[in-house]
Amino acid sequence: MKIHKDKALHFTACAAVSLLTAIIIAVLTKSSPGAALSGISTGLAIGLGKEYGDSKSPGNKWDWHDLLADTLGAITGAAIGSLAANLT
């Protein structure tokens, strides 16, 4: 199975945003569940916004596979961020 470069970029961008958000929230609140939820929510918001923008752009369309890559990236980044922040 080949993963398209576009999907890898979606995954990476949402993972990075979620990771940073989860670390910041974990450090500020000392709450792993809150950090994970905040990270996932932020990553998904970025992904949904991007897809909405794509759906309104001429010559582009909504892509559920992009949103799946966004979701997986958001979950991965938030999980790593909330765990890593608690190791310190």
Summary of the structure (lengths in Angstrom):
residues: 88
radius of gyration: 13.8
end to end distance: 37.9
largest distance: 46.9
contacts: 305
relative contact order: 0.25
helix: 84%
strand: 0%
